[in-house]
Amino acid sequence: MRGVSKDWAAALCLFLAGCAGQPVYDPVLGVYVGRDGQVYPSVSGAVGGVSVGAGSGGGYVSTGFGPIRLGAGF
């Protein structure tokens, strides 16, 4: 059985979270999915494993270990 690529997995997570009304921030793709389901461009930077970013709909701080990423929006 073939595995799912990281790009498809990231896109699926963005879609599902957007449908659930949760804000999603993806520094790799450079997008922010707001609670309204709209996709906004964002910019981010990472220092020491912590990502900080901002978009037109707000900002975020996140950190991660492997495929697991924890974040908070503001």
DSSP file (Angstrom, degrees, kcal/mol; ACC not computed):
  #  RESIDUE AA STRUCTURE BP1 BP2  ACC     N-H-->O    O-->H-N    N-H-->O    O-->H-N    TCO  KAPPA ALPHA  PHI   PSI    X-CA   Y-CA   Z-CA
    1    1 A M              0   0    0      0, 0.0     2,-0.2     0, 0.0     0, 0.0   0.000 360.0 360.0 360.0 132.8    0.0    0.0    0.0
    2    2 A R        -     0   0    0      1,-0.1     2,-0.1     0, 0.0     0, 0.0  -0.536 360.0-122.8 -81.2 144.9    1.4    3.4   -0.9
    3    3 A G        -     0   0    0     -2,-0.2     2,-0.4     1,-0.1    -1,-0.1  -0.361  26.0-103.9 -81.2 165.6    1.7    6.1    1.6
    4    4 A V        -     0   0    0     -2,-0.1    -1,-0.1     1,-0.1     0, 0.0  -0.757  38.3-116.4 -89.8 133.8    0.1    9.5    1.4
    5    5 A S     >  -     0   0    0     -2,-0.4     4,-2.2     1,-0.1     5,-0.2  -0.276  20.3-116.7 -67.9 157.4    2.4   12.4    0.5
    6    6 A K  H  > S+     0   0    0      1,-0.2     4,-2.6     2,-0.2     5,-0.2   0.853 114.4  56.9 -62.4 -35.4    3.0   15.2    3.0
    7    7 A D  H  > S+     0   0    0      2,-0.2     4,-2.3     1,-0.2    -1,-0.2   0.927 109.1  44.2 -63.3 -45.1    1.5   17.7    0.6
    8    8 A W  H  > S+     0   0    0      2,-0.2     4,-2.5     1,-0.2    -2,-0.2   0.900 113.5  51.1 -66.9 -39.7   -1.8   15.8    0.4
    9    9 A A  H  X S+     0   0    0     -4,-2.2     4,-2.3     2,-0.2    -2,-0.2   0.911 111.5  47.7 -63.6 -41.9   -1.9   15.2    4.1
   10   10 A A  H  X S+     0   0    0     -4,-2.6     4,-2.4     2,-0.2    -2,-0.2   0.913 112.3  49.3 -65.0 -42.8   -1.3   18.9    4.8
   11   11 A A  H  X S+     0   0    0     -4,-2.3     4,-2.4     1,-0.2    -2,-0.2   0.899 111.2  49.8 -63.8 -40.4   -4.0   19.9    2.3
   12   12 A L  H  X S+     0   0    0     -4,-2.5     4,-2.8     2,-0.2     5,-0.2   0.913 110.5  49.8 -65.0 -42.8   -6.5   17.5    3.8
   13   13 A C  H  X S+     0   0    0     -4,-2.3     4,-2.5     1,-0.2     5,-0.3   0.913 111.1  49.7 -62.1 -42.7   -5.8   18.8    7.3
   14   14 A L  H  X S+     0   0    0     -4,-2.4     4,-2.2     2,-0.2    -2,-0.2   0.927 112.9  47.1 -60.7 -45.1   -6.3   22.4    6.1
   15   15 A F  H  X S+     0   0    0     -4,-2.4     4,-2.2     2,-0.2    -2,-0.2   0.938 114.1  45.7 -63.5 -48.4   -9.6   21.4    4.4
   16   16 A L  H  X S+     0   0    0     -4,-2.8     4,-1.7     1,-0.2    -1,-0.2   0.902 114.1  47.8 -65.1 -41.6  -11.0   19.5    7.4
   17   17 A A  H  <>S+     0   0    0     -4,-2.5     5,-2.5    -5,-0.2     4,-0.4   0.894 110.9  52.0 -66.8 -38.4  -10.0   22.1    9.9
   18   18 A G  H ><5S+     0   0    0     -4,-2.2     3,-1.0    -5,-0.3    -2,-0.2   0.897 109.5  49.5 -62.9 -40.0  -11.5   24.9    7.8
   19   19 A C  H 3<5S+     0   0    0     -4,-2.2    -1,-0.2     1,-0.2    -2,-0.2   0.828 107.7  54.8 -67.2 -31.2  -14.8   22.9    7.5
   20   20 A A  T 3<5S-     0   0    0     -4,-1.7    -1,-0.2    -5,-0.2    -2,-0.2   0.483 116.9-113.6 -81.9  -2.1  -14.8   22.5   11.3
   21   21 A G  T < 5S+     0   0    0     -3,-1.0    -3,-0.2    -4,-0.4    -2,-0.1   0.724  71.1 136.6  78.8  21.2  -14.5   26.2   11.8
   22   22 A Q      < -     0   0    0     -5,-2.5    -1,-0.3    -6,-0.2     2,-0.2  -0.807  58.5-114.8-101.5 141.9  -11.0   26.1   13.3
   23   23 A P        -     0   0    0      0, 0.0     2,-0.4     0, 0.0    11,-0.2  -0.554  33.8-165.9 -72.5 138.9   -8.3   28.5   12.4
   24   24 A V  E     -A   33   0A   0      9,-2.4     9,-2.9    -2,-0.2     2,-0.5  -0.991   9.2-167.8-129.9 134.7   -5.4   26.8   10.7
   25   25 A Y  E     -A   32   0A   0     -2,-0.4     7,-0.2     7,-0.2    34,-0.0  -0.986   3.6-176.7-123.1 124.0   -1.9   28.3   10.0
   26   26 A D  E  >> -A   31   0A   0      5,-2.6     4,-1.7    -2,-0.5     5,-1.6  -0.899   7.9-176.4-123.6 102.6    0.5   26.5    7.7
   27   27 A P  T  45S+     0   0    0      0, 0.0    17,-0.2     0, 0.0    -1,-0.1   0.771  84.3  57.2 -68.5 -24.1    3.9   28.2    7.5
   28   28 A V  T  45S+     0   0    0      1,-0.2    -2,-0.0     3,-0.1    16,-0.0   0.935 116.1  33.2 -71.6 -46.1    5.1   25.7    4.8
   29   29 A L  T  45S-     0   0    0      2,-0.1    -1,-0.2   -19,-0.0     3,-0.1   0.670 105.8-128.2 -82.7 -17.3    2.3   26.6    2.4
   30   30 A G  T  <5 +     0   0    0     -4,-1.7    12,-2.0     1,-0.3     2,-0.3   0.867  64.9 121.8  72.9  36.8    2.1   30.2    3.5
   31   31 A V  E   < -AB  26  41A   0     -5,-1.6    -5,-2.6    10,-0.3     2,-0.4  -0.917  48.1-156.5-131.7 158.8   -1.6   30.2    4.1
   32   32 A Y  E     -AB  25  40A   0      8,-2.7     8,-3.4    -2,-0.3     2,-0.7  -0.996   9.4-156.1-130.9 124.1   -4.0   30.9    7.0
   33   33 A V  E     -AB  24  39A   0     -9,-2.9    -9,-2.4    -2,-0.4     6,-0.2  -0.912  20.7-150.1-103.3 113.3   -7.5   29.4    6.9
   34   34 A G    >   -     0   0    0      4,-2.2     3,-2.0    -2,-0.7   -13,-0.1  -0.167  29.7-100.6 -77.8 171.7   -9.8   31.5    9.1
   35   35 A R  T 3  S+     0   0    0      1,-0.3    -1,-0.1     2,-0.1    -2,-0.0   0.739 122.6  63.3 -62.9 -22.4  -12.8   30.5   11.1
   36   36 A D  T 3  S-     0   0    0      2,-0.1    -1,-0.3     1,-0.1     3,-0.1   0.476 117.1-113.8 -81.2  -0.8  -14.9   31.8    8.2
   37   37 A G  S <  S+     0   0    0     -3,-2.0     2,-0.2     1,-0.3    -2,-0.1   0.379  73.2 133.8  85.6  -4.4  -13.4   29.2    5.9
   38   38 A Q        -     0   0    0    -20,-0.1    -4,-2.2     1,-0.0     2,-0.5  -0.502  53.5-130.8 -78.6 148.6  -11.6   31.8    3.8
   39   39 A V  E     -B   33   0A   0     -6,-0.2    -6,-0.2    -2,-0.2    -1,-0.0  -0.892  26.2-174.5-102.6 125.4   -7.9   31.2    2.8
   40   40 A Y  E     -B   32   0A   0     -8,-3.4    -8,-2.7    -2,-0.5     2,-0.1  -0.918  26.6-114.7-118.3 143.3   -5.6   34.1    3.4
   41   41 A P  E     -B   31   0A   0      0, 0.0    15,-0.8     0, 0.0     2,-0.3  -0.460  39.0-175.7 -70.4 150.9   -1.9   34.4    2.5
   42   42 A S  E     -C   55   0B   0    -12,-2.0     2,-0.4    13,-0.2    13,-0.2  -0.962  19.7-142.7-143.6 161.4    0.5   34.7    5.4
   43   43 A V  E     +C   54   0B   0     11,-2.3    11,-2.4    -2,-0.3     2,-0.3  -0.941  25.3 171.6-122.8 148.8    4.2   35.2    6.1
   44   44 A S  E     -C   53   0B   0     -2,-0.4     2,-0.3     9,-0.2     9,-0.2  -0.968  18.0-159.5-151.5 165.3    6.2   33.4    8.8
   45   45 A G  E     -C   52   0B   0      7,-2.2     7,-2.7    -2,-0.3     2,-0.4  -0.976  12.5-142.9-144.4 156.2    9.6   32.9   10.2
   46   46 A A  E     +C   51   0B   0     -2,-0.3     2,-0.4     5,-0.2     5,-0.2  -0.976  15.6 176.3-127.9 136.4   11.1   30.2   12.5
   47   47 A V  E >  S-C   50   0B   0      3,-2.4     3,-1.6    -2,-0.4    -2,-0.0  -0.976  75.0 -13.8-137.1 121.9   13.7   30.6   15.2
   48   48 A G  T 3  S-     0   0    0     -2,-0.4     3,-0.1     1,-0.3    -1,-0.1   0.828 128.7 -50.4  59.5  34.7   14.8   27.7   17.3
   49   49 A G  T 3  S+     0   0    0      1,-0.2    15,-0.8    14,-0.1     2,-0.5   0.463 115.0 111.9  84.3   0.8   11.8   25.5   16.3
   50   50 A V  E <   -CD  47  63B   0     -3,-1.6    -3,-2.4    13,-0.2     2,-0.4  -0.937  52.6-155.5-110.7 126.6    9.2   28.1   17.0
   51   51 A S  E     -CD  46  62B   0     11,-3.2    11,-2.6    -2,-0.5     2,-0.4  -0.831   9.2-173.9-101.2 137.5    7.3   29.6   14.1
   52   52 A V  E     +CD  45  61B   0     -7,-2.7    -7,-2.2    -2,-0.4     2,-0.3  -0.999  15.9 161.1-128.3 132.8    5.7   33.1   14.3
   53   53 A G  E     -CD  44  60B   0      7,-2.2     7,-2.2    -2,-0.4     2,-0.3  -0.938  21.9-156.7-148.0 169.2    3.6   34.4   11.5
   54   54 A A  E     +CD  43  59B   0    -11,-2.4   -11,-2.3    -2,-0.3     5,-0.3  -0.996  11.0 171.8-149.0 147.6    1.0   36.9   10.5
   55   55 A G  E >   -CD  42  58B   0      3,-3.4     3,-1.3    -2,-0.3   -13,-0.2  -0.819  53.7 -85.5-140.9-178.3   -1.7   37.3    7.9
   56   56 A S  T 3  S+     0   0    0    -15,-0.8     3,-0.1    -2,-0.3   -14,-0.1   0.741 126.8  50.7 -66.7 -20.9   -4.5   39.6    7.1
   57   57 A G  T 3  S-     0   0    0      1,-0.3     2,-0.3   -25,-0.0    -1,-0.3   0.421 125.7 -71.6 -96.6   1.4   -6.8   37.6    9.5
   58   58 A G  E <   -D   55   0B   0     -3,-1.3    -3,-3.4    16,-0.1    -1,-0.3  -0.948  52.5 -84.5 142.4-163.7   -4.5   37.5   12.5
   59   59 A G  E     -D   54   0B   0     -2,-0.3    15,-2.4    -5,-0.3     2,-0.3  -0.787  28.2-156.5-136.4 178.9   -1.3   35.9   13.6
   60   60 A Y  E     -DE  53  73B   0     -7,-2.2    -7,-2.2    13,-0.3     2,-0.4  -0.991  12.5-152.3-156.5 159.9    0.0   32.7   15.2
   61   61 A V  E     +DE  52  72B   0     11,-2.2    11,-2.5    -2,-0.3     2,-0.3  -0.995  29.2 166.3-132.2 132.6    2.8   31.1   17.2
   62   62 A S  E     -DE  51  71B   0    -11,-2.6   -11,-3.2    -2,-0.4     2,-0.3  -0.982  18.4-171.8-146.8 159.5    3.5   27.4   16.8
   63   63 A T  E     -DE  50  70B   0      7,-2.7     7,-3.2    -2,-0.3     2,-0.3  -0.957  13.9-173.9-143.3 159.9    6.0   24.8   17.6
   64   64 A G  E     - E   0  69B   0    -15,-0.8     2,-0.4    -2,-0.3     5,-0.2  -0.983  24.7-149.6-154.9 164.6    6.4   21.2   16.5
   65   65 A F  E >  S- E   0  68B   0      3,-2.5     3,-1.7    -2,-0.3    -2,-0.0  -0.945  75.2 -43.8-137.4 113.5    8.1   17.9   16.8
   66   66 A G  T 3  S-     0   0    0     -2,-0.4     0, 0.0     1,-0.3     0, 0.0  -0.441 125.6 -16.8  62.9-133.9    8.2   15.7   13.7
   67   67 A P  T 3  S+     0   0    0      0, 0.0     2,-0.5     0, 0.0    -1,-0.3   0.552 119.0  93.2 -80.7  -5.7    4.7   15.7   12.1
   68   68 A I  E <   +E   65   0B   0     -3,-1.7    -3,-2.5     2,-0.0     2,-0.4  -0.770  53.1 179.3 -93.3 126.2    3.0   17.0   15.2
   69   69 A R  E     -E   64   0B   0     -2,-0.5     2,-0.4    -5,-0.2    -5,-0.3  -0.992  11.1-164.3-130.1 130.1    2.6   20.8   15.4
   70   70 A L  E     +E   63   0B   0     -7,-3.2    -7,-2.7    -2,-0.4     2,-0.3  -0.922  20.9 163.0-111.3 136.8    0.9   22.8   18.2
   71   71 A G  E     -E   62   0B   0     -2,-0.4     2,-0.4    -9,-0.3    -9,-0.3  -0.966  26.3-151.6-150.3 164.9   -0.1   26.4   17.6
   72   72 A A  E     -E   61   0B   0    -11,-2.5   -11,-2.2    -2,-0.3     2,-0.2  -0.999  15.3-144.0-140.1 138.9   -2.2   29.2   18.9
   73   73 A G  E      E   60   0B   0     -2,-0.4   -13,-0.3   -13,-0.2   -15,-0.0  -0.648 360.0 360.0 -99.7 158.3   -3.7   32.1   17.0
   74   74 A F              0   0    0    -15,-2.4   -14,-0.2    -2,-0.2    -1,-0.1   0.286 360.0 360.0-146.5 360.0   -4.2   35.7   18.0
